[in-house]
C-alpha cells in the first residue's frame, strides 16, 4: 500500500484524530468549497455512484464517512430506502448533516452518529448496502475499514465507493496536478482558513492506491465481483463490490 499521509503531519496524534480535527475545522465551508472547487461535477458523480444501487433497491443503508450527509441524501432521493444511518468521526460535519435532516424533515429515515469505520457498532449482516463518498482515503487502516464494512453487510449486499483518483491522460494529468497542488490549497485557505486541509486533499489522493490497487484490497477484504469505473478523465472513480 502507498505511504500514509496525514492532515497536519503531527507525531502526537493519529491520522484518525487529525482527520477528525481537520473536518471539524472546515465543516462550515465544506459543502460550498466542494461544489465550487469541482465546478459542481461532484453532484453528478454522486448521482452516478448511487445509480449503481438502483437494481438492488436497498432498504437499510449505511453511509460511512457521511460528512455533511450529501451522499446519503442523494441515496434517499434516488433509492427511497426505509432507513439510512450515516457515521462519521467529525462531530462538526455531523452537526451540518443534522441541520439538513431537520430542514428536509427526514428524521424518520436518516440518522447520523459518531462512528469509526474500523469499529462499527452494528451486528454482522445488517445492511443491504454501504456507501462511502470521498472517505476511504482518510481511513487510518484501509484494509481494516473495508473488512469491517464487509462484516456488517448482508450476503448479496453491495458496497459502493466514490473516491478521487489520479488521471493518466497526458495533459489532463498535468492540469489536474497544478489545480490540486496550487490552486485548491490557495482557494481553500481563503474560504476555510485552513489551507493545510486542502493541501492534504492532493497529498491523500496521490498516496491513495486507486483503480486496480484498490479493488485488490477490496478482494483481500472479502468482497467479490469488484470493479472500478473512472469518471471525468479519471479524476474520480466508482468502486463496487458484493458480499
Buried (B, 14 or more C-beta within 10 A) or exposed (E): EEEEBBBBEEEEBEBBBBBBBBBBBBBBBBBEBBBBBBEEBBBEBBEBBBBBBEEBEBBBBBBBBBBBBBBBBBBBEBBEBEBBBBBBBBEBBBBBBBEBBEEBEBEEBBBBEEBBBBEBEBEEEBBBBBBBBBBBBBBBBBBBBBBBBBBBBBEEBBBBBBBBBBBEEEEBBEEBBEBBBEEBBEBBBEBBEBBBBBBBBBBBBBBBBBBEEBBEBBBEBBBEEBEBEBBBBBBBBBBBBBB
